[in-house]
Amino acid sequence: MDAEQEKSKKAILARLKRIEGQIRGIQSMVESDRDCADVLQQLTAVRSAVHSTSVQVLEKYAQACMLDDDIDLPEGQRQKLLSNFMTLVGKTKVL
């Protein structure tokens, strides 16, 4: 793994840890009967954070698996990767 990939991995893990903390905070809010509007606001923030992290992961996947000309792929494999990528994009609703 090169330095750029390691940097990206650390950034994604940091985002996921922040999201994990947000989720724990929401759990505490629900346990302490906080106002529904406050809980919903935090849930919206988490949804946005997960979405932006998904976009970042998809981008890194595309760069690492589909655009790297150094990767020697069997005939048709790059097309299969593109198809898998588009399936992932559809599931994350980034377009």
Steps between C-alpha positions, in 0.01 A plus 500: 500500500650832397506814712197653328291187555605487864403867545158434343447194718580698815264781394216255438559326833500838677166586338354164603616548859332843508180345367525229765525771766201681355296179515594446865395858570163440337453185707560706813255762380230237453576339838465838671174581318638800310270694272414314177604798288847494655533126438383538141747782442784276616374211288502730198859595577597133520324424172694781333830381651438142384410623153813710460714213630333266250585738218862512614523120518341464156748749358795312646357170374471644150854634507655185642307237307389655174737778403836352594660400169771314690249235601514216247144375464372208296280576199165644609602539865515881484145502361387275785661739750316790337172310522561424870587864558178619339302256716668647808426853382135408455480358852654809660288747302796730429377601155 
